[in-house]
């Protein structure tokens, strides 16, 4: 049940941390379960598909399991936001912060929504904090 007042934008690393039971999985789960709303850029669909495709190709996961993992991941997000209107800002900020446009999109989305940002990547954490975004 959602009960926290914070709205959070979630990136691929946070979702994978939870799905694969990483060191911070319990914390990620708690924040996702208690956030007022969870958002993700719609690119997350393809990022997850690519990540699980890799696991299937390398025979570390069965196709059916990969599909189920993707479906589970998508259910963790309340709302997906189109990245199309953000491409110019993503280009500008990616040049400024020396990170790919794809990687900075969730940070830009968090800024636009005045939301917190959840990541497991130190570089993205630092960038978001430098933009004044609360990072989980």
Order of alpha helices (4+ residues) and beta strands (2+ residues): beta-alpha-alpha-beta-alpha-alpha-beta-alpha-alpha-beta-alpha
